[in-house]
Amino acid sequence: MFMTMLKDPVVWGSLLGIFIIVLMMAYYTYLFMHNSADEDK
């Protein structure tokens, strides 16, 4: 079951999409915190 999931390109496409979304969320959170910290100085 698990090996057939790993061989399915649709699963890899979904994982890649989820990874990109999480990466963008983390990046924008970092930018928001960085800009807020600069304004407080």
Summary of the structure (lengths in Angstrom):
residues: 41
radius of gyration: 17.1
end to end distance: 54.7
largest distance: 54.7
contacts: 72
relative contact order: 0.09
helix: 90%
strand: 0%
